[in-house]
Structure formats: structure tokens, C-alpha cells
Amino acid sequence: MSEPSVPAETLIPHGGAELETVLAAWNAATLRLEQTHGVLREEVRRLTDELEIKNRELARRNRLADLGQMASHIAHEVRNNLVPATLYLNMLRRRISDDCGSLGVLDKVDAAFTALEATVNDLLHFTMDRNPRLQSFLLRELVDEVCASLAPQMAAQAIEADIDVPGDLFIAADRDMIRRAVLNLTLNALDAMPDGGSLVVTSSSSRLGVELEIADTGPGLSDDTLSRVFEPFFTTKHCGTGLGLAIVYRITEAHGGEVTAANCPEGGAAFTLCIPQTTCLQNVQQLSTKTLKVAA
């Protein structure tokens, strides 16, 4: 017995016009699915890249923590041995005060010990792990103070300072730590201009933070240097420790901010400190409140 035939109207409801409507709806749904799939694919790629960055940062922090403990131990051991060695050098200097030739040799030994002590101090600053002691201070005064301390070096290298920092700009931060960061960045800029140039210091503020940029007119930074410039012990100098910019990074990180390096369009390099102020100001207010309560 043959099966009953299905009318064409059942397969194609009400003719070709409605079939076109069904196909159009199908195509629209397919297009939406493709678009959604594309968006999801891009979001997965973004999250994967972000996770990779976070993992690299976590690995870097772990390496820095291990390196900091090791460097701290070495620095303290070296400093403990430097103290008696310096005393013996001073005793020897008194004994051979009439021997000019020996004094000349002793001066070279003394200079080597001074350089070693500077390296130890850099190690101790790098490994220093303390919370910022927040206070509000004028940023321009700090910048002027640093530049005044380096005025003889800038004059010797024929470097002009162009400072564009408002005199009434306050920043809430640890003054000693920020001074150290500004000093390191300024010294780094001076080292990039042995034959003269311009040191340009500018700043700006917003509701969230204060930015301070220190730029030079030197040769700029290579791509490899830009990618590694804040790594501990990485340096392009013949006699550098590679800790100056690593210290700047740690100081900025301790304030919840960031420091970036870039080449200037007109030549030279620029380092920008960004210190958030919302959290800092809240902490300053909390510290002030606690102080008032204790005083009361």
C-alpha cells in the first residue's frame, strides 16, 4: 500500500513569499550568531592576553622578592666589612701622610671603597620594603631641591634645566622616597647628555593623580632597552649598578602608581611618574585623624 502524498502547501507554507521570510530570518539569526561568536572570540583573546600579562607580572614580583632577600643579605654583609676597612684606611692615611706617592695609591683605593659603598646603598634602597610615610608637600620645592644639588654637575656638562612645575602643586606621598626617585631619574637624564643638552621637567595633575615627567635631549633608548629598562641590574652604563631605575619602579609601585619610559618625538628619552592621589589623600586624612585623636 502506497504512502499518502504530502501536499506541497505543507512543505512550503503559503507559497514562496513566506519561504523567503523564513530564509531571511534564518540568515539574520546566522549572522547574529557569527557576530556573537566573533565578539566572544575577541573577548577570549583579550582575557588570555590580560592573564598572560598578569602571570608575567606575578612571576616578576616573585623573582624580585627572592632577589630582594638575597641582595639585602649581601648588602648587609658587605657593609659590615666596609666599616672596619674604612677605619683601617683612615689609620693608614695618617701614617703615610708624608708619602705623596703612597697617598696617591691610597686615594684610588678610597675611591674604589666609595663606589662600593654607593653600590651597597643602592642595594639597600632596592630591598627596602616599607610603606610610604604619606604627607602633603609642594612638588616644585622638591624638584628645585634636587636640581640645586646637581647644579655643579649640570654646569660642568653644559646642561640647561627647563622646569615647568606649578609652584602651588601639592602631592600626597612619601617625600623622601619621591625625592630618591626624582634624583635617580635626573641623574639618569644627565648621564644621557655628557656633551650638553636640556633637562626638561614638567608636571600635571588630575582628579586621580599627579604626573611628573623628566626628559632629556640625549640619544634616546633602543627597543631592547625600553623593554628592560626597569629590570634590576640591567644597565647600559660601563660603571652602573643597574639599580637606579629599579628603585624608581619600586618606589612608584609602593605608592600604587606607575612609571613609564618612552622616546620623545624630537629626540631623547622621557620618564613619567604617575602617583595616584585619591588613595594617598584618604590615607593622609586617616593618619591626620589618628594623630588628632592621640593628641586629644
C-alpha positions as CSV (number, residue, x, y, z in Angstrom):
1,M,0.0,0.0,0.0
2,S,1.5,3.4,-1.1
3,E,2.0,6.2,1.5
4,P,-0.3,9.1,1.2
5,S,1.4,12.1,-0.5
6,V,2.1,15.3,1.4
7,P,0.6,18.4,-0.2
8,A,3.1,20.9,-1.4
9,E,1.4,23.6,0.7
10,T,2.5,21.7,3.9
11,L,6.2,21.7,2.8
12,I,6.2,25.3,1.6
13,P,3.7,27.2,3.7
14,H,1.6,29.6,1.8
15,G,3.9,29.9,-1.2
16,G,7.3,31.4,-2.0
17,A,6.8,34.8,-0.2
18,E,6.7,33.2,3.3
19,L,9.6,30.9,2.3
20,E,11.7,34.0,1.7
21,T,10.7,35.4,5.1
22,V,11.8,32.2,6.8
23,L,15.1,32.2,4.9
24,A,15.7,35.8,5.7
25,A,15.0,35.2,9.4
26,W,17.4,32.2,9.2
27,N,20.1,34.3,7.6
28,A,19.6,37.1,10.2
29,A,19.9,34.6,13.1
30,T,23.0,33.0,11.5
31,L,24.6,36.5,11.1
32,R,23.8,37.3,14.7
33,L,25.4,34.1,15.8
34,E,28.5,34.8,13.8
35,Q,28.8,38.3,15.2
36,T,28.3,36.9,18.7
37,H,30.9,34.3,18.1
38,G,33.3,37.0,16.8
39,V,32.7,39.1,19.9
40,L,33.3,36.2,22.2
41,R,36.4,35.1,20.3
42,E,37.8,38.7,20.7
43,E,36.9,38.7,24.4
44,V,38.6,35.4,25.0
45,R,41.7,36.7,23.2
46,R,41.7,39.8,25.3
47,L,41.3,37.9,28.6
48,T,44.0,35.5,27.5
49,D,46.4,38.3,26.8
50,E,45.5,40.0,30.1
51,L,46.0,36.8,32.0
52,E,49.4,36.3,30.3
53,I,50.4,39.9,31.4
54,K,49.3,39.2,35.0
55,N,51.2,35.9,35.1
56,R,54.3,37.6,33.8
57,E,53.9,40.4,36.4
58,L,53.3,37.8,39.2
59,A,56.4,35.9,38.1
60,R,58.4,39.1,38.0
61,R,57.2,40.0,41.5
62,N,58.3,36.6,42.8
63,R,61.7,37.0,41.2
64,L,62.1,40.4,42.7
65,A,61.1,39.2,46.1
66,D,63.7,36.4,46.0
67,L,66.3,38.8,44.6
68,G,65.5,41.4,47.2
69,Q,66.1,38.9,50.1
70,M,69.4,37.8,48.6
71,A,70.5,41.4,47.8
72,S,69.6,42.5,51.3
73,H,71.7,39.8,52.9
74,I,74.7,40.5,50.7
75,A,74.4,44.3,51.2
76,H,74.4,44.0,55.0
77,E,77.4,41.5,54.9
78,V,79.4,43.8,52.6
79,R,78.6,46.9,54.7
80,N,79.7,45.1,57.9
81,N,83.1,44.5,56.3
82,L,83.3,48.0,54.8
83,V,83.2,49.7,58.2
84,P,86.4,48.3,59.6
85,A,88.1,48.5,56.2
86,T,87.3,52.2,56.1
87,L,88.7,52.7,59.6
88,Y,92.0,51.0,58.6
89,L,92.3,53.1,55.5
90,N,92.0,56.3,57.6
91,M,94.6,55.0,60.1
92,L,96.9,54.2,57.1
93,R,96.4,57.6,55.6
94,R,97.6,59.2,58.9
95,R,100.7,57.0,59.0
96,I,101.8,57.8,55.4
97,S,100.7,61.5,55.4
98,D,104.2,62.5,54.2
99,D,104.5,60.0,51.4
100,C,102.8,61.6,48.4
101,G,103.2,58.5,46.2
102,S,101.6,56.2,48.6
103,L,98.8,58.7,49.3
104,G,98.0,58.8,45.6
105,V,97.6,55.0,45.6
106,L,95.5,55.2,48.8
107,D,93.2,57.8,47.1
108,K,92.4,55.3,44.4
109,V,91.7,52.6,46.9
110,D,89.5,55.0,48.8
111,A,87.6,55.9,45.6
112,A,87.0,52.2,45.0
113,F,85.6,51.8,48.5
114,T,83.4,54.8,48.0
115,A,82.0,53.3,44.8
116,L,81.4,50.0,46.6
117,E,79.6,51.8,49.4
118,A,77.4,53.5,46.8
119,T,76.5,50.1,45.3
120,V,75.7,48.8,48.8
121,N,73.4,51.8,49.4
122,D,71.7,51.2,46.1
123,L,71.1,47.5,47.1
124,L,69.7,48.6,50.5
125,H,67.4,51.1,48.8
126,F,66.3,48.5,46.3
127,T,65.5,45.9,49.0
128,M,63.9,48.4,51.3
129,D,60.3,47.2,52.0
130,R,58.3,49.7,53.9
131,N,55.0,51.5,53.4
132,P,55.2,55.1,52.3
133,R,55.0,57.7,55.1
134,L,52.4,59.9,53.5
135,Q,52.5,63.7,53.8
136,S,51.4,66.6,51.6
137,F,54.2,68.8,50.1
138,L,55.0,71.1,47.2
139,L,56.3,69.2,44.3
140,R,58.1,72.2,42.8
141,E,60.2,72.7,46.0
142,L,61.3,69.1,45.8
143,V,62.3,69.4,42.1
144,D,64.2,72.6,42.8
145,E,66.0,71.0,45.7
146,V,67.2,68.1,43.5
147,C,68.2,70.3,40.7
148,A,70.1,72.6,43.1
149,S,72.1,69.7,44.5
150,L,73.1,68.7,40.9
151,A,73.8,72.3,39.7
152,P,77.6,71.8,39.7
153,Q,77.3,68.7,37.5
154,M,74.9,70.3,35.2
155,A,77.1,73.4,34.8
156,A,80.1,71.1,34.1
157,Q,78.2,69.3,31.4
158,A,76.6,72.4,29.9
159,I,73.1,71.2,30.6
160,E,70.3,73.7,31.0
161,A,67.3,73.0,33.2
162,D,63.8,73.8,32.0
163,I,61.4,73.3,34.9
164,D,57.7,73.7,34.3
165,V,56.2,72.6,37.6
166,P,53.5,74.8,39.2
167,G,54.6,76.4,42.5
168,D,51.3,75.6,44.2
169,L,51.1,71.9,43.1
170,F,50.8,69.7,46.2
171,I,51.4,66.0,46.1
172,A,50.5,63.4,48.8
173,A,53.3,60.9,49.1
174,D,56.4,59.9,51.0
175,R,58.7,62.9,50.4
176,D,62.0,61.0,51.0
177,M,61.0,58.2,48.6
178,I,59.8,60.6,45.9
179,R,63.0,62.7,46.2
180,R,65.0,59.5,45.7
181,A,63.0,58.6,42.6
182,V,63.3,62.1,41.2
183,L,67.1,62.2,41.9
184,N,67.6,58.8,40.2
185,L,65.7,59.9,37.1
186,T,67.5,63.2,36.9
187,L,70.9,61.5,37.3
188,N,69.9,59.1,34.6
189,A,69.0,62.1,32.3
190,L,72.3,63.8,33.0
191,D,74.2,60.6,32.2
192,A,72.5,60.6,28.8
193,M,73.8,64.1,28.0
194,P,77.6,64.1,28.6
195,D,78.2,66.7,25.9
196,G,75.4,69.1,27.0
197,G,71.7,69.4,26.4
198,S,68.4,70.2,28.1
199,L,66.8,68.7,31.2
200,V,63.0,69.2,30.9
201,V,60.9,68.7,34.0
202,T,57.1,69.1,33.6
203,S,54.1,68.1,35.7
204,S,50.3,68.0,35.5
205,S,47.6,66.9,37.9
206,S,44.1,65.5,37.6
207,R,41.4,64.2,40.0
208,L,43.2,60.9,40.2
209,G,46.8,61.7,40.4
210,V,49.9,63.8,39.7
211,E,52.3,63.1,36.8
212,L,55.9,64.2,36.7
213,E,57.9,63.9,33.6
214,I,61.7,64.1,33.4
215,A,63.0,64.3,29.9
216,D,66.4,64.7,28.3
217,T,67.8,65.5,24.8
218,G,70.2,62.6,24.7
219,P,70.3,59.8,22.1
220,G,67.1,58.1,23.4
221,L,66.5,54.4,24.2
222,S,66.8,51.4,22.0
223,D,63.8,49.0,21.7
224,D,65.7,46.4,23.8
225,T,66.5,49.0,26.5
226,L,62.9,50.2,26.6
227,S,61.6,46.7,27.2
228,R,64.1,46.0,30.0
229,V,64.9,49.5,31.5
230,F,63.3,48.8,34.9
231,E,64.8,45.3,35.4
232,P,67.2,45.1,38.4
233,F,70.9,45.0,37.4
234,F,70.2,45.8,33.7
235,T,72.3,48.8,32.6
236,T,73.9,50.2,29.5
237,K,76.5,52.1,31.5
238,H,80.1,50.9,31.9
239,C,80.1,51.5,35.7
240,G,76.4,51.4,36.6
241,T,74.8,49.0,39.0
242,G,71.5,48.8,37.1
243,L,69.5,49.5,40.3
244,G,68.6,53.2,39.9
245,L,65.6,52.7,37.7
246,A,64.6,49.5,39.5
247,I,64.5,51.6,42.7
248,V,62.3,54.2,41.0
249,Y,60.0,51.4,39.9
250,R,59.7,50.0,43.4
251,I,59.1,53.5,44.9
252,T,56.3,54.2,42.4
253,E,54.8,50.7,43.0
254,A,54.8,51.3,46.7
255,H,52.6,54.4,46.1
256,G,50.2,52.4,43.9
257,G,51.4,54.3,40.9
258,E,53.4,53.6,37.8
259,V,56.5,54.8,35.9
260,T,56.8,54.6,32.2
261,A,59.7,55.2,29.7
262,A,59.4,56.4,26.2
263,N,61.4,58.2,23.5
264,C,60.5,61.8,22.7
265,P,59.4,62.6,19.2
266,E,62.0,65.3,18.9
267,G,64.8,63.1,20.4
268,G,65.8,62.0,23.8
269,A,64.0,59.9,26.4
270,A,61.3,60.7,28.9
271,F,60.4,59.0,32.2
272,T,57.0,59.7,33.7
273,L,56.0,59.1,37.3
274,C,52.3,58.9,38.0
275,I,51.3,59.0,41.7
276,P,47.6,58.4,42.4
277,Q,46.2,61.0,44.8
278,T,42.8,59.7,45.8
279,T,44.1,56.8,47.9
280,C,47.0,58.9,49.2
281,L,44.9,61.7,50.3
282,Q,42.5,59.4,52.1
283,N,45.4,57.8,53.9
284,V,46.8,61.2,54.8
285,Q,43.4,62.2,56.2
286,Q,43.2,58.9,58.2
287,L,46.7,59.5,59.5
288,S,45.8,63.1,60.5
289,T,42.6,61.9,62.2
290,K,44.6,59.3,64.2
291,T,47.1,61.9,65.2
292,L,44.4,64.3,66.3
293,K,42.8,61.5,68.4
294,V,46.1,60.7,70.0
295,A,46.8,64.4,70.7
296,A,43.3,64.7,72.2
